[in-house]
Amino acid sequence: MYDYLIIGAGSAGCAIAHFLNKAGKSVAIIDRDGVASGASGAAGAFLSPLAGKKNPYNSFVNDSLTFSLDFYEKLSSESFIKKGVLRVADENFSKDSLNELENEYYSSQKLRTISSDFKDIEGFFYKEAAYINPSEILHKMIEGCDLYIKEIIELKYEDEIYSADGVKTKNIILTQGVSNSLVDSPYIGLSPIFGLRLDAKTTTKVPFNIHKSISISTNKKDNTIAIGATQQRHDSSEIFCNTSCDKCSFYVDDEKAQVEYLLNKANELIELKDLEVIKTYTGARSSIKSYFPVVGKLVDYNASLKKYPSIKNGTMIPKESLLYHPNIYIINALGSRGFVFAPYLAKILSQYLLENLEIPSEISTQKLFFKYARKKVA
Ligand SMILES: Cc1cc2nc3c(=O)[nH]c(=O)nc-3n(C[C@H](O)[C@H](O)[C@H](O)COP(=O)(O)OP(=O)(O)OC[C@H]3O[C@@H](n4cnc5c(N)ncnc54)[C@H](O)[C@@H]3O)c2cc1C
């Protein structure tokens, strides 16, 4: 019998397992394919600030980044490389918007003095950026927790105890990424976007991470580098996308083409000598329209609307009065910044569970619930 059972051993699940375990709770984590087998295993994982004029979303990202950089460095300095990132302007981020964050401007001449392999580019250097080894970090996070490799098909609930394929617990935390949720929650509205990362050998020394619609990492301990896509909105920028949108001009469902795309884009930034792709990883990350992640107690959609049908017409009901799936919580919709968000969100959820601290409204389940319920009737 565990205090908490977490379903999904990706960045979200491992991070909340870590915080609860550190607080002295008994924690189990279940994944059908093991730790870092979903989007988290495919991730870069690049940790970079979000540029642009200050707004609620980039403030949230940058607060998460500050917290997470410190967290990972303390957790496992050997799986963490903090050498900063060079951001090169593109159609999504103009020079003006990149310049909004504290940076050092690197002209093409300056870059050439750092490495003669740089192409004729210029950019903005942010020192608060890092690269982590996702699998090593996630394994480290769940030290002290029990891990089960099982596919959970249903949750049974009796006498205030849940059972997931025989594993018993008082509380469930769903961190399932893009997989179908074990508990019906239509108001969350997750959608998947696929991406690809590759690891490659090169004799080029990449001095720091470089980012322009794709990311190139600095050399890792074994001198290899990673190249990955950042998965911007595919309606406004070029991105490979093999979801269901095969009408979109950026749709590519061929891994070879995706690898070529990444290598061509990388080659516009720096010459990668003696390049040999050694491994590719694909995965789907989940996000919602607002790009904010979602955290908190799961509202029971049907029961809440049955009790308060006027919610559909805009009546405000205090969130404490809504009906909830008993002791079921969620962290999801981490989007393209899963490793930036995960520790910060886990801290927020653990403080809610253990100290009853409020969850910020912009990431709350209730915000999505009210929005969806009202839109449904319109
Ligand atoms: C190619 C790529 C590159 C990326 N690059 C970056 C990056 O550079 N920086 C960054 O911060 N983020 C990046 N991301 C995004 C980041 O990887 C995701 O946002 C994050 O990892 C999502 O974590 P998660 O825990 O929500 O989901 P996942 O990692 O997908 O974990 C969910 C887990 O739940 C398990 N599961 C689901 N249902 C069940 C069930 N019923 N029974 C048992 N197990 C179940 C799955 O097997 C899976 O392992 C990238 C993503 C991709 C795909």
The ligand as an SDF file (V2000), in Angstrom:
LIG
                    3D

 53 58  0  0  0  0  0  0  0  0999 V2000
   11.7400   14.9110  -30.0790 C   0  0  0  0  0  0  0  0  0  0  0  0
   11.4310   15.6890  -28.8410 C   0  0  0  0  0  0  0  0  0  0  0  0
   12.3260   16.6710  -28.4100 C   0  0  0  0  0  0  0  0  0  0  0  0
   12.0530   17.3940  -27.2440 C   0  0  0  0  0  0  0  0  0  0  0  0
   12.9670   18.2900  -26.7950 N   0  0  0  0  0  0  0  0  0  0  0  0
   12.7930   18.9160  -25.6170 C   0  0  0  0  0  0  0  0  0  0  0  0
   13.7830   19.7740  -25.0840 C   0  0  0  0  0  0  0  0  0  0  0  0
   14.8260   19.9870  -25.7070 O   0  0  0  0  0  0  0  0  0  0  0  0
   13.5620   20.3610  -23.8770 N   0  0  0  0  0  0  0  0  0  0  0  0
   12.4240   20.1210  -23.1550 C   0  0  0  0  0  0  0  0  0  0  0  0
   12.3020   20.6590  -22.0430 O   0  0  0  0  0  0  0  0  0  0  0  0
   11.4500   19.3110  -23.6340 N   0  0  0  0  0  0  0  0  0  0  0  0
   11.6140   18.7160  -24.8490 C   0  0  0  0  0  0  0  0  0  0  0  0
   10.6340   17.9010  -25.3580 N   0  0  0  0  0  0  0  0  0  0  0  0
    9.3520   17.8110  -24.6530 C   0  0  0  0  0  0  0  0  0  0  0  0
    9.4330   16.8650  -23.4910 C   0  0  0  0  0  0  0  0  0  0  0  0
   10.0900   15.6950  -23.8910 O   0  0  0  0  0  0  0  0  0  0  0  0
    8.0130   16.5180  -23.0230 C   0  0  0  0  0  0  0  0  0  0  0  0
    7.2600   17.6640  -22.7810 O   0  0  0  0  0  0  0  0  0  0  0  0
    8.0660   15.7570  -21.7120 C   0  0  0  0  0  0  0  0  0  0  0  0
    9.0880   14.8180  -21.7340 O   0  0  0  0  0  0  0  0  0  0  0  0
    6.7450   15.0900  -21.4520 C   0  0  0  0  0  0  0  0  0  0  0  0
    6.8830   14.3460  -20.2800 O   0  0  0  0  0  0  0  0  0  0  0  0
    5.6700   13.5290  -19.7170 P   0  0  0  0  0  0  0  0  0  0  0  0
    6.1640   12.9050  -18.4690 O   0  0  0  0  0  0  0  0  0  0  0  0
    4.4610   14.4000  -19.6500 O   0  0  0  0  0  0  0  0  0  0  0  0
    5.3300   12.4530  -20.8620 O   0  0  0  0  0  0  0  0  0  0  0  0
    6.1310   11.1580  -21.3430 P   0  0  0  0  0  0  0  0  0  0  0  0
    7.5910   11.3330  -21.2650 O   0  0  0  0  0  0  0  0  0  0  0  0
    5.5540   10.7970  -22.6630 O   0  0  0  0  0  0  0  0  0  0  0  0
    5.7520   10.0750  -20.2500 O   0  0  0  0  0  0  0  0  0  0  0  0
    4.4910    9.4690  -20.1640 C   0  0  0  0  0  0  0  0  0  0  0  0
    4.7240    8.0170  -19.7960 C   0  0  0  0  0  0  0  0  0  0  0  0
    3.4930    7.4500  -19.3850 O   0  0  0  0  0  0  0  0  0  0  0  0
    3.5070    6.1030  -19.7390 C   0  0  0  0  0  0  0  0  0  0  0  0
    2.1040    5.6470  -19.7340 N   0  0  0  0  0  0  0  0  0  0  0  0
    1.0280    6.3160  -20.2570 C   0  0  0  0  0  0  0  0  0  0  0  0
   -0.1040    5.6280  -20.0250 N   0  0  0  0  0  0  0  0  0  0  0  0
    0.2360    4.5050  -19.3420 C   0  0  0  0  0  0  0  0  0  0  0  0
   -0.5040    3.4100  -18.8210 C   0  0  0  0  0  0  0  0  0  0  0  0
   -1.8410    3.3170  -18.9650 N   0  0  0  0  0  0  0  0  0  0  0  0
    0.1670    2.4180  -18.1690 N   0  0  0  0  0  0  0  0  0  0  0  0
    1.5190    2.5040  -18.0120 C   0  0  0  0  0  0  0  0  0  0  0  0
    2.2700    3.5230  -18.4980 N   0  0  0  0  0  0  0  0  0  0  0  0
    1.6450    4.5190  -19.1420 C   0  0  0  0  0  0  0  0  0  0  0  0
    4.1640    6.0880  -21.1150 C   0  0  0  0  0  0  0  0  0  0  0  0
    4.7270    4.8100  -21.4010 O   0  0  0  0  0  0  0  0  0  0  0  0
    5.2250    7.1820  -20.9580 C   0  0  0  0  0  0  0  0  0  0  0  0
    6.5080    6.6510  -20.6260 O   0  0  0  0  0  0  0  0  0  0  0  0
   10.8610   17.1610  -26.5200 C   0  0  0  0  0  0  0  0  0  0  0  0
    9.9490   16.1930  -26.9670 C   0  0  0  0  0  0  0  0  0  0  0  0
   10.2280   15.4520  -28.1050 C   0  0  0  0  0  0  0  0  0  0  0  0
    9.2310   14.4250  -28.5380 C   0  0  0  0  0  0  0  0  0  0  0  0
  1  2  1  0
  2  3  1  0
  2 52  2  0
  3  4  2  0
  4  5  1  0
  4 50  1  0
  5  6  2  0
  6  7  1  0
  6 13  1  0
  7  8  2  0
  7  9  1  0
  9 10  1  0
 10 11  2  0
 10 12  1  0
 12 13  2  0
 13 14  1  0
 14 15  1  0
 14 50  1  0
 15 16  1  0
 16 17  1  0
 16 18  1  0
 18 19  1  0
 18 20  1  0
 20 21  1  0
 20 22  1  0
 22 23  1  0
 23 24  1  0
 24 25  2  0
 24 26  1  0
 24 27  1  0
 27 28  1  0
 28 29  2  0
 28 30  1  0
 28 31  1  0
 31 32  1  0
 32 33  1  0
 33 34  1  0
 33 48  1  0
 34 35  1  0
 35 36  1  0
 35 46  1  0
 36 37  1  0
 36 45  1  0
 37 38  2  0
 38 39  1  0
 39 40  1  0
 39 45  2  0
 40 41  1  0
 40 42  2  0
 42 43  1  0
 43 44  2  0
 44 45  1  0
 46 47  1  0
 46 48  1  0
 48 49  1  0
 50 51  2  0
 51 52  1  0
 52 53  1  0
M  END
$$$$
